[in-house]
Amino acid sequence: MLKKFSIAVFWFAFFGFFLYKLIPKYKYLTNSSLEHWGDKSTFDNSIFALHIVAGIVVYCTAILQFTPSIRNNYISFHRATGKLYIISSLLCITTLYIMIPKTWCIGCRPSQLTVTSLWLLFITLAFYFIKQRQIVLHQRMMISSFICAAYFVTVRVIDAYTMDIFYALFPNKDTAYLASDVFVWLVPLLLFWMYWLIRDRKERRYRMEIV
């Protein structure tokens, strides 16, 4: 019960903050947008619009992918939404590779390019492992890919509420931005992979004791 409640709270908080940040930015879909890029071209507006739409699809399909009752009871639906999640992720990743070199946060660019590339890697591996019928590895790659995808929302939580900590640790502003950026995606990835490694070791020990 506690696990289900924690998951529900996470999704509610995630989507709540996502909408809170998204709604004021409707202007990004108009011709007078992207002033922070210093470029108001139709191409850049179109890329950003595609990125936003694909991102919404990624986040909406993610909750369907990672809900056990849906995944276990509606296999065909799970597979269809999984394909949609992967296609939307690829669109997001492609647009990010175009957008990141123009972002105002120069110090963030190395981190953003890294997490975007990891997102692409995890999506590719998730597709590969499901084709190989390696379900556990597929699930882990999908979760890892979502951590990378969620970064583009969770980083704004850090930016809004905890940047003073990073400014105190790193007086140089660009370094503070880079450190906070890396923290957002690296820490959850490490925590999840440490959890999986510990659980795998326990399961191996248990099987050895039985034998």
C-alpha positions in Angstrom: 0.0 0.0 0.0 2.8 2.4 0.9 4.6 1.7 -2.4 1.4 2.4 -4.4 0.8 5.6 -2.4 4.4 6.8 -3.0 4.1 6.1 -6.7 0.8 8.0 -6.9 2.3 11.0 -5.0 5.3 11.0 -7.4 3.2 11.1 -10.5 0.8 13.7 -9.1 3.8 15.9 -8.1 5.6 15.3 -11.4 2.6 16.2 -13.7 1.6 19.0 -11.4 5.0 20.7 -11.7 5.2 19.9 -15.4 1.9 21.7 -16.1 2.8 24.5 -13.7 5.9 25.2 -15.9 4.3 24.4 -19.2 1.1 26.4 -19.2 2.8 29.9 -18.9 5.0 28.9 -21.9 2.1 28.6 -24.5 3.8 31.6 -26.2 6.6 29.2 -27.3 4.1 27.9 -29.9 3.6 31.3 -31.5 5.7 33.3 -33.9 7.0 35.7 -31.3 8.6 33.0 -29.2 12.1 31.8 -28.4 13.5 35.2 -27.4 15.9 33.3 -25.0 17.5 31.8 -28.1 17.9 35.1 -29.8 16.1 33.6 -32.8 12.5 33.9 -33.8 12.6 31.8 -36.9 9.7 29.6 -38.0 12.1 26.6 -38.0 13.0 27.1 -34.3 9.4 27.6 -33.3 8.5 24.4 -35.1 11.3 22.5 -33.5 10.2 23.7 -30.1 6.6 22.9 -30.7 7.5 19.4 -31.9 9.6 19.0 -28.8 6.8 20.0 -26.4 4.2 17.8 -28.1 6.5 14.8 -28.2 7.5 15.4 -24.5 3.9 15.5 -23.4 3.3 12.1 -25.2 6.5 10.7 -23.5 5.3 11.6 -20.1 1.7 10.5 -20.6 2.8 7.1 -22.0 5.4 6.7 -19.3 2.7 6.5 -16.6 0.9 3.8 -18.6 4.2 1.9 -19.1 5.2 1.9 -15.5 1.8 1.1 -13.9 1.9 -2.7 -13.1 -1.9 -3.2 -13.3 -1.9 -1.9 -16.9 1.4 -3.6 -17.9 0.4 -7.0 -16.6 -3.3 -7.1 -17.6 -3.3 -5.4 -20.9 -0.3 -6.7 -22.8 -1.3 -5.5 -26.3 -2.0 -2.0 -24.9 1.3 -2.0 -23.1 3.2 -2.9 -26.3 1.4 -0.2 -28.3 2.1 2.5 -25.7 5.7 1.3 -25.5 6.2 1.8 -29.2 4.6 5.3 -28.9 6.9 6.1 -25.9 10.0 5.1 -27.9 8.9 7.0 -31.1 8.1 10.1 -29.0 11.4 9.8 -27.2 13.3 9.7 -30.4 11.5 12.9 -31.6 12.3 14.6 -28.3 15.9 13.5 -28.5 16.3 14.7 -32.1 14.8 18.1 -31.3 17.0 18.4 -28.2 20.2 17.9 -30.3 19.0 20.9 -32.4 18.0 23.0 -29.4 20.7 22.5 -26.9 23.5 24.2 -28.8 21.3 27.3 -28.8 20.3 27.3 -25.1 21.0 30.3 -23.0 22.6 28.1 -20.2 26.1 27.5 -21.7 27.3 25.8 -18.5 24.4 23.3 -18.8 25.1 22.2 -22.3 27.7 19.4 -21.5 25.2 17.9 -19.0 22.2 18.3 -21.3 24.0 16.6 -24.2 25.2 13.8 -22.0 21.7 13.1 -20.5 20.2 13.3 -24.0 22.7 10.8 -25.4 22.1 8.5 -22.4 18.3 8.7 -23.1 19.0 7.6 -26.6 21.2 4.8 -25.4 18.7 3.5 -22.9 15.8 3.7 -25.4 17.9 1.7 -27.9 18.9 -0.9 -25.4 15.3 -1.2 -24.2 14.2 -2.0 -27.7 17.0 -4.4 -28.2 16.4 -6.3 -24.9 12.6 -6.7 -25.5 13.4 -8.2 -28.9 15.7 -10.6 -27.1 12.9 -11.4 -24.6 15.1 -10.2 -21.7 12.2 -8.6 -19.8 14.1 -7.5 -16.7 16.8 -5.7 -18.6 14.1 -4.1 -20.9 12.3 -2.8 -17.8 15.5 -1.3 -16.3 16.4 0.4 -19.6 12.9 1.9 -19.8 13.1 3.2 -16.3 16.6 4.6 -16.9 15.3 6.3 -20.1 12.5 7.9 -18.2 14.9 9.2 -15.5 16.7 10.9 -18.4 13.5 12.2 -19.9 12.2 13.4 -16.5 15.4 15.4 -16.0 13.9 18.1 -18.3 11.1 18.6 -15.7 13.0 17.8 -12.4 15.9 20.1 -13.3 13.4 23.0 -13.0 12.6 22.0 -9.4 16.3 22.4 -8.6 16.4 25.6 -10.5 13.4 27.0 -8.7 14.1 26.0 -5.1 17.7 24.8 -4.4 20.1 26.7 -6.6 21.3 28.7 -3.6 23.0 25.5 -2.3 24.9 25.0 -5.6 25.8 28.7 -5.7 27.3 28.3 -2.2 29.2 25.2 -3.2 30.4 26.6 -6.6 30.9 30.4 -6.7 31.3 30.3 -10.4 27.8 30.5 -11.9 28.5 28.3 -14.9 30.0 25.6 -12.7 27.0 25.8 -10.3 24.6 25.4 -13.2 26.6 22.4 -14.5 26.8 20.7 -11.1 23.1 21.2 -10.4 22.3 19.9 -13.9 24.4 16.7 -13.5 23.0 16.1 -10.0 19.4 16.0 -11.3 19.9 13.0 -13.6 23.1 11.3 -12.2 21.9 10.8 -8.6 18.6 9.0 -9.4 20.3 6.8 -12.1 23.0 5.8 -9.6 20.4 5.1 -6.9 18.3 2.9 -9.1 21.3 1.0 -10.5 22.7 0.5 -7.0 19.2 -0.8 -5.9 19.1 -3.3 -8.8 22.7 -4.5 -8.1 21.9 -5.1 -4.4 18.7 -6.9 -5.2 20.4 -9.1 -7.9 23.1 -10.1 -5.4 20.5 -11.0 -2.8 18.6 -13.1 -5.3 21.8 -14.9 -6.3 22.7 -15.7 -2.7 19.1 -16.9 -2.1 19.3 -19.3 -5.1 22.7 -20.6 -4.0 21.4 -21.3 -0.5 18.5 -23.3 -1.9 20.8 -25.3 -4.1 
